[in-house]
Amino acid sequence: FKQKTAYEIPKRDWGSDVCSSDLPILDAEGTYSAAAIEGMLASLAAMPEARRVLSWRAKREICLFGTHEETGLEVKARCDALAEDDASRPVIPDLKTTDDPNFFERSATALGYHIQDAFYSSLFHGATGVWPAFIFLVVGVNEPHAVRIGSICEDVRTRAFDRVAELLRLYAIFKGRGEWPAYKMTADGEREIGRAHV
């Protein structure tokens, strides 16, 4: 199964096993129907900044691999794309769909997109020695398919790098123990006991 990306669809790159099979790919109607996706693509193409990002030279569906120095964990990520901007600087563009792009900033942190940015960027830096820009292309799933483009602000991004390191340390602790608790843990891997606030 090869997932189609926002970069392949406008180029009509349908050459995967799913696209050449008899299986239905898209719903006939609804949020992710062919008509809705075409509408989202048209909106992305209508915004000059988004159109420019989508036109940058890029490699699609790229896996990044690395070793977390502190823990020795082998880590990996799969990017929608790795691109070079007009000045040949590395960029990780990431397409997100949402019910309302105007609320993307409010939901981005809750959905962990700042963590995604920090994790992917760290892996890229570890492999190349260069820090990439990370750009979100956000498009509404409902008409008129509003579009926003932007990145995580630097203070949130800085805290996200710290959080990624903390999460990897916790993962290493639990991997070493062979246990996976479903309750909140402290940074050193101990169960956090909370107090009820009355």
Buried (B, 14 or more C-beta within 10 A) or exposed (E): EEEBBBBBBBEEBEEBEEEEEEEEEEEEEEEEEEEBBEBBBEBBBEBEBBEEBBEBEBEBBBEBEBEBEEBEBEBEBEBBBBBBBEEEEBBBBBBBBBEEBEEBBEBBBEEEBBBBBBBBBBBBBBEEEEEBBBBBBBBBBBEEBBBBBBBBEEEBBEBBBEBBBEBBBBBBBEEEEEEEEEEEEEEEBEEEEEEEEE
